[in-house]
Amino acid sequence: MSSYGRSKRVKREKWANRMAVLGVTMVVLCLAVAVNAKGSTLKKSDLDYQQKEKQLEEQVREEEERTKKLEEYKVYVKTKQFAEEVAKQMGK
């Protein structure tokens, strides 16, 4: 009878080991799915940020051009030619 009790215990331990392996496998699969989902979300966010970065760089370039034109106009306003043109317009 003692061998009967031992074999029952061995079967129970094998069952517990199988369940433990199954549990660990399920956890690993869940983690893999979560990492994959988060990775795809990060890729989408990265593409959005790259697009926004390009837009902002374009805005910076436009503002630099505008600043350059304003500086040129600032210099032009101080010239004699500008004063003469304004005087002619006011004299009309």
Buried (B, 14 or more C-beta within 10 A) or exposed (E): EEEEEEEEEEEEEEEEEEEEEEEEEEEEEEEEEEEEEEEEEEEEEEEEEEEEEEEEEEEEEEEEEEEEEEEEEEEEEEEEEEEEEEEEEEEE
